[in-house]
């Protein structure tokens, strides 16, 4: 029987946000460390492991970020050490020196897939940035190494964007997408915050301009998911697969929201009016076209006609929208963003948060908020990175409350 839902707290209070971070950590910190290296990544709701021995680089890196940022916040050396345990695994096991690259997946600590994904590199960069920001490492050099690799392997100067995929044999794929570039932007902002090196902030600005202005200008003001080799919009890519985990068809409300967050986090350091304008437009449009008045929460996708193409509710969409609404309220003081913030928390408090075991339930729910499975975390898909980091962002927006 599910635990009773506690009374709603004051969602923007520092006390609540810090407690919720600790509730997320409560699920993970005592069970994720693999003594033989890295982290266990796949768990059911009750904490039972599944798919042991399989590690994907995104989860390997995101867990490092979680522990580093939480360790810094709570001044807990044990969390920083848990983060360093994962960072060493990225550099000693995921990293394959003879290939000068990171393995995307591992099985029993051996290379399973050497496909080079800029999406994965984004989180390796962000993991090094989190470690540097937390004071767990004292050098900028590992972070710079990852950036330089990305420059060599993925950067497309003529387009002001990164490519996505290089095969294990070294062949650059023609696919171009926004998702990897969005997370690279996020990582570049983190790199700037950790090092104060302006090159990271300048590159983040380039990506913001490319995707939220230039390319969004070709798609009714929103950021489309998929592009051709020459960065023309590919309206047909995965049209028959709107639920694809990494490359879904349609406009993703959650990705408009994450670009909102990126815009506001660059605006914090290098404010330009267009950044705030685009942040508001992307957020307002995403909410308008995805909020479910009947069942609550934000749906996953809508098409060019603004009709829903996937009405599932994903945990990360709600979590990222919590962060973006907090940052928008901080930047504008418009009450509607505080209202959105509270509504998102109320929905998540009732349907997504595991009040018994800690953290959030699995990847997604049906439109009417039923669980698809008993999986809580799985390699490459969920480790409560979005939810924990969103609380960190909210603490920056509500620092004194």
C-alpha positions as CSV (number, residue, x, y, z in Angstrom):
1,X,0.0,0.0,0.0
2,X,1.4,3.4,-1.0
3,X,2.4,5.8,1.8
4,X,-0.1,8.5,2.6
5,X,0.6,11.8,0.9
6,X,1.9,14.3,3.5
7,X,0.4,17.8,3.7
8,X,1.8,20.2,1.2
9,X,4.8,22.2,2.4
10,X,5.8,25.7,1.5
11,X,7.4,24.7,-1.8
12,X,9.6,27.8,-2.3
13,X,11.0,27.7,1.2
14,X,14.7,26.9,1.7
15,X,13.7,24.4,4.4
16,X,11.5,22.4,2.0
17,X,14.0,22.5,-0.9
18,X,16.9,21.3,1.2
19,X,14.8,18.6,2.7
20,X,13.6,17.4,-0.6
21,X,17.2,17.1,-1.9
22,X,17.9,15.0,1.2
23,X,14.9,12.9,0.5
24,X,16.2,12.2,-3.0
25,X,19.7,11.4,-1.7
26,X,18.1,9.0,0.9
27,X,17.1,6.7,-1.9
28,X,20.5,6.7,-3.7
29,X,23.4,7.4,-1.4
30,X,23.3,4.1,0.5
31,X,22.8,1.8,-2.4
32,X,24.4,3.1,-5.6
33,X,28.1,2.7,-4.9
34,X,29.6,-0.3,-6.7
35,X,32.7,-1.4,-4.8
36,X,34.1,-2.8,-8.0
37,X,33.8,0.6,-9.7
38,X,31.2,3.2,-10.6
39,X,27.6,3.2,-9.6
40,X,24.7,0.7,-9.7
41,X,22.2,2.5,-12.0
42,X,19.0,0.5,-12.2
43,X,16.5,0.1,-9.3
44,X,12.9,-0.7,-8.6
45,X,10.8,1.6,-6.4
46,X,11.7,-0.4,-3.3
47,X,15.4,-0.1,-4.0
48,X,15.9,-3.6,-5.4
49,X,18.5,-3.7,-8.2
50,X,17.9,-4.9,-11.7
51,X,20.1,-5.1,-14.8
52,X,23.3,-5.3,-12.7
53,X,26.6,-4.6,-14.4
54,X,25.2,-2.3,-17.1
55,X,26.3,1.3,-17.0
56,X,25.5,4.1,-19.4
57,X,27.7,7.2,-19.5
58,X,24.8,9.7,-19.0
59,X,23.8,8.1,-15.6
60,X,27.5,7.6,-14.7
61,X,28.1,11.4,-15.1
62,X,24.7,12.6,-13.8
63,X,25.2,10.8,-10.5
64,X,28.6,12.5,-10.1
65,X,26.8,15.8,-10.6
66,X,24.1,15.0,-8.0
67,X,26.6,14.0,-5.3
68,X,29.0,16.9,-6.0
69,X,26.3,19.6,-5.9
70,X,24.6,18.1,-2.8
71,X,28.0,17.7,-1.1
72,X,28.8,21.3,-1.7
73,X,25.4,22.4,-0.5
74,X,25.4,20.4,2.7
75,X,29.2,20.6,3.3
76,X,29.3,16.8,3.4
77,X,32.7,15.3,2.5
78,X,31.1,11.8,2.3
79,X,29.0,12.9,-0.7
80,X,32.0,14.5,-2.4
81,X,33.9,11.3,-1.9
82,X,30.9,9.4,-3.5
83,X,31.1,11.8,-6.4
84,X,34.8,11.3,-6.8
85,X,34.2,7.6,-6.8
86,X,32.1,8.1,-9.9
87,X,34.4,10.7,-11.5
88,X,37.3,8.2,-11.3
89,X,35.2,5.6,-13.0
90,X,34.4,8.0,-15.9
91,X,38.1,8.7,-16.4
92,X,39.5,5.2,-15.7
93,X,36.8,2.9,-17.2
94,X,34.5,4.8,-19.5
95,X,37.6,6.5,-20.9
96,X,39.4,4.3,-23.4
97,X,42.9,5.8,-24.1
98,X,43.6,4.0,-27.3
99,X,40.4,5.3,-28.8
100,X,40.8,8.8,-27.2
101,X,37.1,8.6,-26.3
102,X,34.5,7.6,-23.7
103,X,32.6,4.4,-24.0
104,X,28.8,5.1,-24.2
105,X,27.9,1.9,-22.4
106,X,29.7,-0.7,-20.3
107,X,28.9,-4.2,-19.3
108,X,30.7,-5.7,-16.3
109,X,33.2,-2.8,-16.5
110,X,34.1,-3.6,-20.1
111,X,33.3,-1.6,-23.2
112,X,29.9,-2.4,-24.7
113,X,29.4,0.5,-27.1
114,X,32.1,2.9,-28.3
115,X,29.7,5.1,-30.3
116,X,30.7,8.7,-29.6
117,X,27.7,10.8,-28.6
118,X,28.0,14.5,-27.9
119,X,25.0,14.0,-25.6
120,X,27.1,11.8,-23.4
121,X,30.1,14.2,-23.5
122,X,27.8,17.0,-22.4
123,X,27.4,15.3,-19.0
124,X,31.0,14.3,-18.7
125,X,31.8,18.0,-19.1
126,X,29.2,18.9,-16.5
127,X,30.4,16.3,-14.1
128,X,33.9,17.8,-14.2
129,X,32.4,21.2,-13.8
130,X,30.4,20.1,-10.7
131,X,33.5,18.5,-9.1
132,X,35.5,21.8,-9.7
133,X,32.7,23.9,-8.4
134,X,32.3,21.8,-5.3
135,X,36.1,22.0,-4.6
136,X,36.5,18.2,-4.9
137,X,39.2,18.8,-7.5
138,X,41.7,21.7,-7.7
139,X,42.4,21.8,-11.4
140,X,40.6,23.1,-14.5
141,X,42.6,20.8,-16.8
142,X,40.3,17.7,-16.9
143,X,37.3,19.9,-17.7
144,X,39.3,21.7,-20.5
145,X,40.4,18.3,-21.9
146,X,36.7,17.3,-22.4
147,X,35.9,20.6,-24.0
148,X,38.8,20.3,-26.4
149,X,37.8,16.7,-27.3
150,X,34.3,18.0,-28.1
151,X,35.8,20.8,-30.2
152,X,37.7,18.3,-32.2
153,X,35.0,15.7,-32.6
154,X,31.7,17.5,-32.8
155,X,32.0,21.3,-33.2
156,X,30.6,22.7,-36.5
157,X,31.8,26.3,-36.7
158,X,29.8,27.1,-39.8
159,X,26.6,26.2,-38.1
160,X,27.3,27.4,-34.6
161,X,26.3,24.0,-33.2
162,X,27.6,20.6,-32.3
163,X,27.1,17.4,-34.3
164,X,25.6,14.4,-32.5
165,X,27.1,11.1,-33.3
166,X,30.4,9.6,-34.5
167,X,30.4,5.8,-35.0
168,X,32.9,3.5,-33.3
169,X,34.7,3.5,-36.6
170,X,35.0,7.3,-36.7
171,X,32.3,8.2,-39.2
172,X,30.3,11.4,-38.5
173,X,26.6,10.7,-38.8
174,X,24.4,13.2,-40.8
175,X,21.8,13.5,-38.0
176,X,21.7,16.9,-36.2
177,X,19.6,17.5,-33.1
178,X,18.8,20.1,-30.5
179,X,18.9,17.8,-27.5
180,X,22.7,17.3,-27.3
181,X,23.2,21.0,-28.0
182,X,20.8,21.9,-25.2
183,X,22.7,19.8,-22.7
184,X,26.0,21.0,-23.9
185,X,24.8,24.6,-23.3
186,X,23.9,23.6,-19.8
187,X,27.3,22.0,-19.3
188,X,29.1,25.1,-20.7
189,X,27.3,27.3,-18.2
190,X,28.4,24.9,-15.4
191,X,32.0,25.1,-16.8
192,X,31.9,28.8,-16.7
193,X,30.5,28.9,-13.1
194,X,33.3,26.5,-12.0
195,X,36.2,28.2,-13.8
196,X,35.1,31.7,-14.7
197,X,36.7,31.1,-18.1
198,X,34.8,33.3,-20.5
199,X,35.2,30.9,-23.4
200,X,32.6,28.6,-22.0
201,X,30.1,31.4,-21.5
202,X,30.7,32.8,-25.0
203,X,30.1,29.3,-26.5
204,X,26.9,28.9,-24.6
205,X,25.7,32.3,-26.0
206,X,26.5,31.0,-29.6
207,X,24.3,27.9,-29.0
208,X,21.5,30.0,-27.5
209,X,21.5,32.2,-30.5
210,X,21.6,29.3,-32.9
211,X,18.7,27.3,-31.4
212,X,16.4,29.8,-29.6
213,X,16.6,32.5,-32.3
214,X,17.9,31.3,-35.6
215,X,16.4,27.8,-35.8
216,X,13.4,28.6,-33.6
217,X,12.6,31.3,-36.2
218,X,12.0,28.5,-38.7
219,X,9.6,26.7,-36.4
220,X,7.0,29.2,-35.2
221,X,9.2,30.4,-32.4
222,X,9.8,26.9,-30.8
223,X,12.8,24.7,-30.8
224,X,12.3,21.7,-33.1
225,X,14.0,18.4,-32.2
226,X,15.6,17.2,-35.5
227,X,17.6,18.7,-38.3
228,X,19.3,17.7,-41.6
229,X,23.1,17.7,-42.0
230,X,22.8,21.4,-43.0
231,X,20.6,22.3,-40.1
232,X,17.3,22.6,-42.0
233,X,14.3,21.4,-40.0
234,X,13.6,17.7,-40.6
235,X,9.8,17.5,-39.9
236,X,9.6,13.8,-40.7
237,X,12.4,12.3,-38.6
238,X,10.8,9.7,-36.2
239,X,7.3,10.9,-37.1
240,X,6.2,7.4,-36.5
241,X,8.0,7.2,-33.1
242,X,6.8,10.2,-31.0
243,X,7.7,8.3,-27.8
244,X,11.3,7.6,-28.6
245,X,13.3,8.1,-25.5
246,X,16.2,10.2,-26.9
247,X,14.9,11.4,-30.3
248,X,11.1,11.8,-30.1
249,X,9.1,13.5,-32.9
250,X,7.4,16.7,-32.2
251,X,8.0,19.8,-30.1
252,X,9.0,18.8,-26.6
253,X,7.6,21.1,-24.0
254,X,10.3,20.0,-21.6
255,X,13.0,21.0,-24.0
256,X,11.5,24.4,-24.5
257,X,11.7,24.7,-20.7
258,X,15.3,23.6,-20.5
259,X,16.3,26.2,-23.1
260,X,14.4,28.7,-20.9
261,X,16.6,27.7,-18.0
262,X,19.8,28.0,-20.1
263,X,18.7,31.4,-21.4
264,X,18.2,32.6,-17.8
265,X,21.4,31.2,-16.5
266,X,23.4,33.0,-19.2
267,X,21.3,36.1,-18.7
268,X,22.5,36.0,-15.0
269,X,26.1,36.7,-16.1
270,X,25.8,38.4,-19.5
271,X,22.3,39.9,-19.7
272,X,20.8,40.8,-23.1
273,X,17.1,41.7,-23.5
274,X,16.5,39.0,-26.1
275,X,17.5,36.3,-23.7
276,X,14.7,37.2,-21.2
277,X,12.2,37.7,-24.0
278,X,13.0,34.3,-25.5
279,X,13.0,32.6,-22.1
280,X,9.5,33.9,-21.4
281,X,8.2,33.1,-24.8
282,X,9.4,29.5,-24.8
283,X,8.2,28.9,-21.2
284,X,4.8,30.5,-21.8
285,X,4.2,28.6,-25.0
286,X,5.3,25.3,-23.5
287,X,2.9,25.7,-20.6
288,X,0.0,26.9,-22.9
289,X,0.3,23.9,-25.2
290,X,1.1,21.1,-22.7
291,X,-0.6,21.7,-19.4
292,X,-3.4,19.1,-18.8
293,X,-6.3,20.9,-17.2
294,X,-8.1,17.7,-16.5
295,X,-5.4,15.5,-15.0
296,X,-2.7,18.0,-14.1
297,X,0.9,18.1,-15.2
298,X,2.6,18.7,-18.5
299,X,2.3,16.3,-21.4
300,X,5.4,15.1,-23.3
301,X,4.9,16.3,-26.9
302,X,2.9,18.3,-29.4
303,X,3.0,18.6,-33.1
304,X,3.4,21.6,-35.5
305,X,-0.4,21.9,-35.3
306,X,-0.1,22.2,-31.5
307,X,-2.1,19.0,-30.9
308,X,-0.6,16.6,-28.4
309,X,1.4,13.7,-30.0
310,X,2.3,12.1,-26.7
311,X,0.2,12.7,-23.6
312,X,2.3,10.8,-21.1
313,X,3.7,12.7,-18.1
314,X,7.4,12.5,-17.7
315,X,9.1,13.2,-14.3
316,X,11.8,15.4,-15.8
317,X,9.4,17.7,-17.7
318,X,7.8,18.6,-14.4
319,X,11.1,18.9,-12.6
320,X,12.8,21.1,-15.2
321,X,9.6,23.3,-15.3
322,X,9.8,23.8,-11.6
323,X,13.3,25.1,-12.0
324,X,12.5,27.3,-15.0
325,X,9.4,28.9,-13.3
326,X,11.5,29.7,-10.2
327,X,14.2,31.4,-12.3
328,X,11.6,33.3,-14.4
329,X,9.9,34.5,-11.2
330,X,13.3,35.6,-9.9
331,X,14.1,37.4,-13.1
332,X,10.7,39.1,-13.7
333,X,8.8,39.1,-10.4
334,X,5.7,38.2,-12.4
335,X,3.3,36.3,-10.1
336,X,2.2,34.0,-12.8
337,X,5.5,32.2,-12.7
338,X,5.2,31.7,-9.0
339,X,1.8,30.2,-9.6
340,X,3.2,27.9,-12.2
341,X,5.9,26.9,-9.8
342,X,3.4,26.0,-7.1
343,X,1.1,24.2,-9.5
344,X,3.9,22.0,-10.8
345,X,5.0,21.1,-7.3
346,X,1.4,20.3,-6.2
347,X,1.0,18.0,-9.1
348,X,4.4,16.3,-8.5
349,X,3.8,16.1,-4.8
350,X,0.6,14.1,-5.4
351,X,1.6,11.9,-8.3
352,X,5.4,11.6,-8.8
353,X,7.2,11.9,-5.4
354,X,7.8,8.7,-3.5
355,X,7.1,9.8,0.1
356,X,7.9,6.4,1.4
357,X,11.3,5.5,-0.2
358,X,12.5,8.8,-1.3
359,X,13.1,10.4,-4.7
360,X,10.5,10.4,-7.5
361,X,8.7,7.5,-9.1
362,X,9.8,6.2,-12.5
363,X,10.4,7.9,-15.8
364,X,6.7,8.5,-16.8
365,X,3.1,8.2,-16.0
366,X,0.0,7.8,-18.2
367,X,-2.0,10.9,-18.9
368,X,-4.3,10.1,-15.9
369,X,-1.3,9.5,-13.7
370,X,-0.9,5.7,-13.5
371,X,2.5,4.1,-13.3
372,X,3.8,2.1,-16.2
373,X,6.1,-0.1,-14.1
374,X,7.8,-0.5,-10.8
375,X,11.1,0.8,-12.1
376,X,12.4,3.9,-10.3
377,X,15.9,4.4,-11.9
378,X,17.5,2.9,-14.9
379,X,20.8,3.3,-16.7
380,X,20.7,6.2,-19.2
381,X,17.1,7.1,-18.3
382,X,16.6,8.3,-14.7
383,X,18.7,8.9,-11.6
384,X,16.8,11.9,-10.3
385,X,19.4,14.3,-11.7
386,X,16.7,16.6,-13.1
387,X,14.8,16.7,-9.9
388,X,17.7,17.3,-7.6
389,X,19.4,19.9,-9.8
390,X,16.0,21.7,-10.1
391,X,15.9,22.1,-6.4
392,X,19.4,23.5,-6.5
393,X,18.2,26.0,-9.2
394,X,15.2,26.9,-7.1
395,X,17.4,27.6,-4.1
396,X,19.2,30.1,-6.3
397,X,15.9,31.8,-7.2
398,X,14.6,31.8,-3.6
399,X,17.8,32.3,-1.6
400,X,16.5,34.0,1.5
401,X,13.1,32.4,2.0
